[in-house]
Amino acid sequence: MNFEHEESKLDFVKHRKKFFLISGIFLLGGIILLATLGLNLGIDFRAGTTMDVLANETITTEEIQSHFEDAGYEPEDIRLAGEDSTTARAKFVGGLTQKETLELQGFFEDIYGNTPSVSTVTPMVGEELARNAIISVLIASVGIILYITVRFQFLYGLSAIIALFHDALFILVVFSMTQMEVNIPFIAAVLTIVGYSINDTIVTFDRIRENMSLEKRVKDFDDLARIVNKSLIQTLARSINTVLTVVFAAAALFVLGGEGLRTFSFALVVGLVAGTYSSLFIAAQVWLVLKSKQLKKQKQKKMELEPEG
């Protein structure tokens, strides 16, 4: 696709308020949803026990659920794994006592001839994992804004961070709406999206800076709007082609990768779409607004310093 000859037809800057309004309404509704419904936190972030039941033949979720009920237990979630579905992972929120764990291990060993493996996350470990996840995202964000500020200007960095928080909040809102489990792979996906999104944003900003340098004089909002719109059109084909390529790969992981990769791949697909949208229609537009205000202040200051008469 070639959009360079469509400059007269495509005007993204003209619709910037619509982009802001759409994102604002969605994120505001999402914040309300997060405050009421919340996130479906996995055992990675709260106390619990995970038990992997191993079999020598294909098993079903219903079969394992029935066995747990026979033993007098009810796991919160059961998922199958392995090429032939020979492993079932059961999760218990709040955790099992040592006595309960040993009882279940013996129970399933009698049935399948294999001792289930068990892992437990204590409340302290869950809190530490959640804290470290938040710190990781914050460190990545600070590093990004410093890098962009050094390479470009502070306004570019500020715009990029606003777009990144837009992407992160977008993913959280979607996961709150779908109630998909938030676990360690989810955090990995968010950090991956942060890197991808900022890369896409830098490409757009680099084109804006290049087009700015070609202008003899940039004096007002209209000049900036023309440059930003031209830059967006020039990078649009690249952004669409790139995101489609990666989305297809992430979608394939979601469909064929099994339960273990489902959270990661779903977050990746959502984040890729949000990241491309924000790079083109949030970051660049926010920079335009901030830069136009800066030019306006500089112009007013210059007029105040000029002698009268």
Buried (B, 14 or more C-beta within 10 A) or exposed (E): EEBEEEBEEBBBBEBBEEBBEEBEEBBEEBBEBBEEEEBBBBBBBBBBBBBBBBBEEEBEBEBBBEBBEEBEBEBEBBBBEBEEBBBBBBBBBEBBEEEBBEBBBEBBBEBBEBEBEBEBBEEEBBEEBBEEBEEBBEEBBEEBBEBBBEEBBEBBBBBBBBBBBBBBBBBBBBBBEEEBBBBBBBBBBBBBBBEBBBEBBBBBBBBBBEBBEEEEEBEEBEBBBBBBBBBBBBBBEBBBEBBEEBBEBBBEBBEEEBEEBBBBBBBBBBBBBBBBBBBBBBBBBBBBBBBBEBBEEEEEEEEEEEEEE
